[in-house]
Amino acid sequence: MSFFQRSLKDMISGMRANRQNEAKFIQNTMEDIKKELKHKDLKVKSVAMQKLTYLNMLGFDMTWAAFHVVEVMSTHKIAHKVIGYHAASQSFNENTEVMLLITNLLKKDLQSQS
C-alpha cells in the first residue's frame, strides 16, 4: 500500500493557495491528519502531529488527539519525541486527561541514560 502524506510545508502552502476556500481545505486536512495518526508508521504520525500542532497555534482544537500526542512522545527516536513534547506543551493543560501518563513519561525520559 502506498501512502502519500503531505508535509507541514505542503499544508501551509495549500492554506495559502486556498485562501478563498480555507475552511474546506482545513476540514479536509484535519480528516487526513486523523487518518495519519492511526497509521502504524511513526514518521507518518509525527508529521501529522506537526501539522496538527501548527493548526492548534492557529486556534483549532486538538484536545481529541491527546493520546496520540502521548504515543508520539513515548517513542525511542528523539526527533519524534521532540515533536510529541512540543505538541503537549502547546495543547495540554491541567485538565488534560492523559496528564498522569505525561508525568510518568517525563520522569522516565529524564532518568534515561540515552
C-alpha positions in Angstrom: 0.0 0.0 0.0 1.4 3.4 -1.0 0.7 6.1 1.5 1.3 9.7 0.3 1.5 12.2 3.0 1.7 16.0 2.7 4.4 17.6 4.8 3.8 20.6 7.1 5.3 22.8 4.4 2.8 21.4 1.9 -0.1 22.0 4.2 1.0 25.7 4.8 1.4 26.2 1.0 -2.0 24.7 0.5 -3.6 27.0 3.0 -2.0 30.0 1.3 -3.2 28.8 -2.1 -6.7 28.2 -0.9 -7.5 31.4 1.0 -10.9 31.7 -0.7 -11.8 28.2 0.5 -9.6 27.9 3.6 -12.3 26.4 5.9 -12.9 23.5 3.5 -9.1 23.0 3.0 -8.6 22.8 6.7 -11.5 20.5 7.2 -10.1 18.1 4.6 -6.6 18.4 6.2 -8.0 17.6 9.6 -9.6 14.4 8.2 -6.2 13.5 6.6 -4.5 14.1 9.9 -6.9 11.9 11.8 -6.2 9.1 9.3 -2.4 9.7 9.5 -2.4 9.5 13.3 -3.9 6.0 13.1 -1.1 4.9 10.7 1.5 2.4 12.0 4.5 4.3 10.7 5.8 6.6 13.4 7.2 9.1 10.8 3.7 9.5 9.4 2.3 10.0 12.9 5.0 12.6 13.7 4.4 14.6 10.6 0.6 14.5 11.3 1.4 15.8 14.8 3.4 18.7 13.4 0.6 19.7 11.2 -2.0 19.4 14.0 0.2 21.4 16.3 0.5 24.1 13.7 -3.3 24.2 13.3 -3.6 24.4 17.1 -1.4 27.5 17.1 -3.9 29.0 14.6 -6.7 28.3 17.1 -8.0 24.9 16.0 -8.8 22.3 18.7 -6.6 19.3 19.1 -7.7 18.0 22.5 -9.2 15.0 20.8 -5.6 13.9 19.9 -4.2 13.8 23.5 -3.5 10.1 23.4 -1.8 10.4 20.0 0.5 13.1 21.5 1.5 10.7 24.3 2.0 7.9 21.7 4.5 10.1 19.7 6.2 11.3 23.0 6.8 7.7 24.1 8.9 6.7 21.1 12.6 6.0 21.3 13.6 8.3 18.4 14.5 11.7 19.8 13.2 13.5 16.7 9.7 12.1 17.1 9.9 12.5 20.9 10.6 16.3 20.4 7.5 16.6 18.2 5.4 15.0 20.8 6.7 17.1 23.7 6.2 20.2 21.6 2.6 19.2 20.8 2.0 18.5 24.5 3.4 21.9 25.5 1.1 23.7 23.0 -2.1 21.8 23.7 -2.2 20.3 27.2 -3.4 22.0 30.3 -4.0 20.9 33.9 -7.4 19.3 32.9 -6.0 17.1 30.1 -6.9 13.5 30.9 -3.6 12.0 30.0 -1.6 14.2 32.3 -0.6 11.4 34.6 0.9 9.5 31.7 2.9 12.6 30.7 4.2 13.0 34.2 5.5 9.4 34.3 6.9 9.6 30.8 8.8 12.8 31.5 10.2 11.2 34.7 11.3 8.1 32.7 12.9 10.2 30.0 14.8 12.4 32.4 16.2 9.3 34.2 17.2 7.6 30.9 20.8 7.3 30.0 20.3 7.7 26.3 
